Amino acid sequence: MDVRLDNKVAVITGAATGIGAATAIEYAKAGAKVVFGDINEADAQKTLDAIAENGGVAKFLRTDVTIESEVADLMETANTEFGGIDVLVTAAGVLLGPSVRIDDFEAVTFDTVIDINLKGTFLALKYAVPIMQSGGGGVILCIASGAGVRGGSSSVAYASSKGGVNGLVMTVENQVSSMNIRMHTICPGGLATPLKLGQIAESAKRGGQDPDAAVANARNSLGDPAGVARVLTFLVSDAGSYMRGQIFTR
């Protein structure tokens, strides 16, 4: 099936690396105009270069998803420069404190993860929804995880944040369905992303193991973010319009 996103405008948070970057590249290949934000400017340039090499259209805006004004600017940039928002993917996220027991877990670490993973998702929805509504609807994909939705995590904060994203989507989707806005919680499995590989390395160090060896061994069992990006491309296309609810991927 040739899935196309021609004439669609997609906004993606956290698209410098990982699932966000793979999705931005895949969306642009399918014909979407992509506007993405991240604080990682060096890797964001790599995403822009990959899109340009394939003849795609993209714009990057440095965006800290914990700062409300920056998230609002990202959404308004898509609206003013490309004429609206048809697709939103909230992929910005961090995993901190892997393998730290609850009684040793620092409150500041917990707050940081919640601010980025959950509050960042909330802010993206807050400013994208009215733009989507004025344009007649759209599709929103919020990246959560199997962690916090149907299982635990190596990190107390990560599981809490991703469970929160799932609850946020279940609440907001009831508010926006009448606006012709469709929402999904996306729950990826183990993928070879900087976030996952960093967690494996840190957990290995805490356990007195060789982090490089742990990462090398794990790569054989981890999936490719590009595979998830292809699923996300189908979901926001017209062909995916009959999909509903949570989506679990490899």
C-alpha positions as CSV (number, residue, x, y, z in Angstrom):
1,M,0.0,0.0,0.0
2,D,1.4,3.4,-1.0
3,V,0.5,5.6,2.0
4,R,0.5,9.3,1.1
5,L,0.3,12.4,3.3
6,D,0.2,15.0,0.5
7,N,-1.2,18.4,1.5
8,K,-0.9,17.5,5.2
9,V,1.0,19.6,7.8
10,A,2.6,17.6,10.6
11,V,4.0,19.0,13.8
12,I,6.3,16.7,15.8
13,T,8.0,17.4,19.1
14,G,11.2,15.7,19.9
15,A,12.2,14.9,16.3
16,A,16.0,15.3,16.6
17,T,16.5,11.6,17.3
18,G,14.7,8.4,17.9
19,I,11.0,7.8,17.0
20,G,10.4,11.5,16.4
21,A,13.3,11.8,13.9
22,A,12.3,8.7,12.0
23,T,8.7,9.8,11.9
24,A,9.6,13.3,10.6
25,I,11.6,11.7,7.8
26,E,8.9,9.2,6.9
27,Y,6.2,11.8,6.9
28,A,8.2,14.1,4.6
29,K,8.8,11.2,2.2
30,A,5.0,10.6,2.1
31,G,4.5,14.2,1.1
32,A,3.7,16.0,4.4
33,K,5.1,19.4,5.3
34,V,6.9,18.8,8.6
35,V,7.4,21.3,11.4
36,F,9.4,20.0,14.3
37,G,10.8,21.1,17.6
38,D,13.6,19.9,19.9
39,I,16.3,21.3,22.2
40,N,19.0,19.1,20.4
41,E,19.9,21.5,17.6
42,A,22.8,19.4,16.3
43,D,20.8,16.2,15.7
44,A,17.8,18.3,14.5
45,Q,20.0,19.5,11.6
46,K,20.6,15.8,10.7
47,T,16.9,15.3,10.5
48,L,16.5,18.4,8.3
49,D,19.3,17.2,6.1
50,A,17.8,13.7,5.7
51,I,14.4,15.2,4.7
52,A,16.1,17.6,2.3
53,E,18.0,14.8,0.6
54,N,14.7,13.1,-0.2
55,G,13.2,16.3,-1.6
56,G,10.9,16.9,1.4
57,V,9.8,20.1,3.1
58,A,10.6,20.7,6.8
59,K,11.1,23.5,9.3
60,F,12.9,23.2,12.6
61,L,12.2,25.5,15.6
62,R,14.2,25.1,18.8
63,T,11.6,24.1,21.4
64,D,11.8,23.2,25.0
65,V,8.4,21.4,25.6
66,T,8.4,22.4,29.2
67,I,8.2,26.1,28.3
68,E,4.7,27.1,27.3
69,S,5.6,30.0,25.1
70,E,8.0,27.9,23.0
71,V,5.4,25.2,22.5
72,A,2.8,27.9,21.5
73,D,5.3,29.3,19.0
74,L,5.9,25.9,17.4
75,M,2.2,25.4,16.8
76,E,1.7,28.9,15.5
77,T,4.7,28.6,13.2
78,A,3.0,25.6,11.5
79,N,-0.2,27.5,11.3
80,T,1.1,30.8,9.9
81,E,3.8,29.3,7.5
82,F,2.0,26.2,6.3
83,G,-1.7,27.0,6.8
84,G,-2.7,24.8,9.8
85,I,-2.0,21.6,11.6
86,D,-3.4,18.3,10.3
87,V,-1.1,16.0,12.4
88,L,0.5,16.2,15.8
89,V,3.0,13.7,17.2
90,T,4.3,14.3,20.7
91,A,7.6,12.4,20.8
92,A,9.7,14.5,23.1
93,G,10.7,12.5,26.1
94,V,13.4,11.4,28.5
95,L,14.1,8.5,30.7
96,L,16.0,9.3,33.9
97,G,16.7,7.3,37.1
98,P,16.8,3.8,35.7
99,S,17.2,1.0,38.3
100,V,16.9,3.5,41.2
101,R,14.7,2.2,44.0
102,I,11.8,4.4,45.1
103,D,13.3,5.4,48.4
104,D,16.5,6.6,46.7
105,F,14.7,8.3,43.8
106,E,15.4,12.1,43.8
107,A,12.3,14.3,43.6
108,V,14.0,16.7,41.2
109,T,14.6,13.8,38.8
110,F,11.0,12.8,39.1
111,D,9.8,16.4,38.4
112,T,12.1,16.7,35.3
113,V,10.7,13.6,33.7
114,I,7.1,14.5,34.4
115,D,7.7,18.0,33.1
116,I,9.1,16.8,29.8
117,N,7.1,13.7,29.1
118,L,3.7,14.6,30.5
119,K,3.5,18.4,30.8
120,G,5.2,18.7,27.4
121,T,2.5,16.5,25.9
122,F,-0.2,18.6,27.7
123,L,1.2,21.8,26.3
124,A,1.4,20.5,22.8
125,L,-2.2,19.4,22.9
126,K,-3.3,22.7,24.4
127,Y,-2.0,24.7,21.5
128,A,-2.5,22.3,18.6
129,V,-6.2,21.5,19.3
130,P,-7.7,24.9,18.5
131,I,-5.6,25.2,15.3
132,M,-6.8,21.7,14.3
133,Q,-10.4,22.6,15.1
134,S,-10.3,25.7,13.0
135,G,-8.9,23.6,10.1
136,G,-11.7,21.0,10.3
137,G,-9.9,18.3,12.3
138,G,-6.8,16.1,12.4
139,V,-5.0,13.3,14.0
140,I,-3.0,13.3,17.2
141,L,-0.5,10.6,18.2
142,C,0.9,10.8,21.7
143,I,4.0,8.6,22.3
144,A,3.6,6.7,25.6
145,S,5.1,3.3,26.2
146,G,4.2,-0.2,27.2
147,A,5.8,1.0,30.5
148,G,3.1,2.6,32.7
149,V,0.3,1.3,30.5
150,R,0.5,-2.4,30.7
151,G,3.7,-3.0,32.6
152,G,6.4,-1.4,34.7
153,S,9.6,0.3,33.8
154,S,13.2,0.6,35.0
155,S,12.4,4.1,36.1
156,V,9.7,5.2,38.6
157,A,9.4,8.5,36.9
158,Y,9.3,7.2,33.3
159,A,6.5,4.8,34.0
160,S,4.5,7.5,35.9
161,S,4.9,9.9,33.0
162,K,3.9,7.5,30.3
163,G,0.9,6.2,32.3
164,G,0.0,9.9,32.6
165,V,0.2,10.4,28.9
166,N,-2.2,7.5,28.4
167,G,-4.7,9.0,30.9
168,L,-4.4,12.4,29.3
169,V,-5.2,11.0,25.8
170,M,-8.2,9.0,27.2
171,T,-9.5,12.2,28.7
172,V,-8.8,14.6,25.8
173,E,-10.1,12.3,23.1
174,N,-13.6,12.6,24.5
175,Q,-13.3,16.4,24.3
176,V,-12.1,16.6,20.7
177,S,-14.0,13.8,18.9
178,S,-16.8,16.2,18.0
179,M,-14.1,18.4,16.3
180,N,-13.2,15.6,13.9
181,I,-9.9,15.1,15.8
182,R,-8.8,11.5,16.2
183,M,-6.3,10.5,19.0
184,H,-4.1,7.5,19.7
185,T,-1.8,6.6,22.5
186,I,1.2,5.0,20.9
187,C,3.0,2.4,23.0
188,P,6.3,1.3,21.4
189,G,8.3,-1.7,22.7
190,G,12.1,-1.9,22.9
191,L,13.7,0.2,20.2
192,A,17.3,1.2,19.4
193,T,16.8,4.8,20.3
194,P,19.3,7.1,22.2
195,L,16.8,7.0,25.1
196,K,16.6,3.2,25.4
197,L,20.3,2.7,24.8
198,G,21.2,5.3,27.4
199,Q,18.9,3.5,29.9
200,I,20.6,0.2,29.2
201,A,24.0,1.6,29.7
202,E,23.1,3.4,32.9
203,S,21.4,0.3,34.4
204,A,24.5,-1.7,33.5
205,K,26.8,0.7,35.3
206,R,24.6,0.7,38.4
207,G,24.8,-3.1,38.4
208,G,28.5,-3.2,38.0
209,Q,28.5,-4.4,34.4
210,D,30.2,-3.1,31.3
211,P,27.8,-0.6,29.8
212,D,29.3,-0.9,26.3
213,A,28.9,-4.6,26.3
214,A,25.3,-4.3,27.6
215,V,24.4,-1.9,24.8
216,A,26.1,-4.1,22.1
217,N,24.2,-7.2,23.4
218,A,20.9,-5.3,23.5
219,R,21.0,-4.0,20.0
220,N,20.3,-7.5,18.6
221,S,16.9,-7.6,20.3
222,L,15.8,-4.0,19.8
223,G,13.6,-2.8,17.0
224,D,14.3,0.0,14.4
225,P,12.5,3.3,15.1
226,A,11.9,3.5,11.3
227,G,9.5,0.5,11.6
228,V,7.4,2.4,14.1
229,A,7.5,5.5,11.9
230,R,5.9,3.5,9.1
231,V,3.1,2.5,11.4
232,L,2.6,6.2,12.5
233,T,2.5,7.2,8.8
234,F,-0.3,4.8,8.1
235,L,-2.2,5.9,11.3
236,V,-2.4,9.6,10.2
237,S,-3.2,8.8,6.6
238,D,-6.7,8.6,5.2
239,A,-6.1,4.8,5.0
240,G,-5.8,4.7,8.8
241,S,-9.0,6.6,9.6
242,Y,-10.8,3.5,10.9
243,M,-8.2,2.9,13.7
244,R,-9.1,3.6,17.3
245,G,-7.6,3.5,20.7
246,Q,-4.2,2.5,22.0
247,I,-1.6,1.2,19.4
248,F,1.1,-1.2,20.6
249,T,4.2,-1.7,18.4
250,R,7.4,-3.7,18.5
